[in-house]
């Protein structure tokens, strides 16, 4: 084998090894992207849970709880109480808007978003909350989110959330937990 043939063979071997290295690098990058996407989903879910807990803690104030109970029953509210309901809707819908944006951008799954849709239906289960959302929803949140929420509340009936919880508790009385 001549020097030129040897160099040509080594060049071919180098190209072959280079091609394998490119495929190995692409495989490694695909694994890294998949792991990064998974980590972002977990981080997004954790942040969402933190936002929801923060809102729930803020709403545990006795005056707020009493006001929401009155509002869900459709009883007349004072201006201060209407402000509590307004802040209730704003706080929850702001957190859920962020969840929607993360779902829309692919950070969360369809099943994850379905749970959030159920949460929206519960938060806007009484007419005062729905009226507040309809009144200023387009001003605070994206048009796409506003339309999604309107579609959710149009297919979800209004109900007294606390009565529904009580009815569920009574129907499960005496039964072991699942």
N, C-alpha and C positions, 0 to 999 in steps of 0.2 A: 504494500500500500504506500503510495507516494505521500509526501508531505501535504500536498494540496488536497488529496483525498481524505487524509486524516483530519485536516482542518475543516473540511466540508462535513465530515461525519460528526466532529465535535460541535460544529455550528448547529447541525440538525438536532443533536442531543440537547444542546442549550435551549433551542426553541421549544422542544418537547417539555423539558423541565420547566421552562418559563410558563408554558400553557397550563401545566398542572398547578403551578404556583398561583396563577390567576384564578383558576377554578377554586382552589383551596381558600384563597382570600375572599372570593365572592361568597362561598359557603359560610365562612367565619362571619362576614358582615351580615349575612341574612340571619344568622343565629343572634348576633348582637342587636339587630333591629327588633327582632321578635322579643327578646328579653327586655329591651328598653320600652317597647310598647306595653308589655305586661306590667312593668314597674310604673309606668305612667297611669295605667288604669287603676292600679292599687292606690297610688298617690291621689288620684282624682276622687276615688271612692272614699278615701279617708278624709279628704278635705270636705267633701259633700256631707259626710256624717258629722264632722265638726261643726259645719255651718248649721245643720239641722238641730244639733244639740244646743248650740248657742241661742238659736231662735226659741227653742222649747224652754230653756232656762229663763229667758227674758219674759216669756209668756206665763210663767208660773206665779207671777205676782197675783195676789188674791183679787185685787180689783179687776185685773185683766181677765182672769178666769171667770169671775162672776159676770162680767160684761159679755164675754163670749157665750156663756150659757143663756143669758137673756137674748142675745142677738140670734142664736140658733133657733130659739123659740118664736122669733118674730116680734118680740116685745119692743115697745118704744124705747129709744135710747137718748140719753142726754148728749150734748155736744162733746163732752169729755169722753163718754163711752164710745161715741162714733169715732173719735180719734183713736181709741184703743183698737177698735175693729180695723180702722184704716192702717194702723201700724202693724197689726197682725197680718193683714193681707200683703202689705208691702214687704215685710220681713220674709215671710214664707215664699212669696212669689219671686223675690230677688234671689233667694237661695236656689229655688227650682229653675229659674231662668239660667243660672250658671250651670246647673245639671243638664238642662236642655242643650246648651251650647257645647258642653263636653260630649254629650251623646251624638249630636249632629256632626261633630268633628271626628267621630270615631273612637273617642277615648273610653266610651262605655258601650255595653251591649244593649240589644233591643229588650231583653228581659229586665235589665236594670232600669231602663226608661219606663217600662210598663208599670213598675212599682211606683215610679214618680208620678205617672199619670193618675194612679189610684190616690196618691197623696194629694194631688191637685183637686180631684173630685171631692175628697173629704174636707179640705181646707175651704173650698168654695161650695160647701154643701148647703149654706143658708143664703137667703136672698140678699141680705145686707152686704155680705162679702162679695157676692157676684156683682152687685151694683157698683161697689167701689172698684172692682177690677175693670169692669166695662168702662167706668168713667175716666180712669187715668192710666189704664194698662198700656195703651199705645205710646204714652208719653215716657214711660219708664223702661219698657222692655222692647225687644225686637219685634217687628211686625209678624215674623214667622212664629215666634213663641206666642204672641197674642192670639193669632189665629188658631194655633194648636189648642190653647187653653179654652178658647170660645167653643171649639168643637167638642172638647171634653165635657164642659159644663152643659152644653146643649143636649148631650146624650145621657148625662147623669142627673137623676132627679134630685130636687132639694129634699133634705131630711134633717131631722133634729139629731145631730151626731151623738149627743150624750144619751138620748133615748135609745138609739140604735145599740150603743155600747151596753146599756143596761139590759136591753132585750137579749143580747147575745150572752151576757153573763147569766141571766135567768134560765135561758134554754140549756146552758151547760151545767147548771147547778146539780151537784151530786154525782157528776161524771168525773172519772179520773182525767188528769191532763193528758194530752196526746203524747 
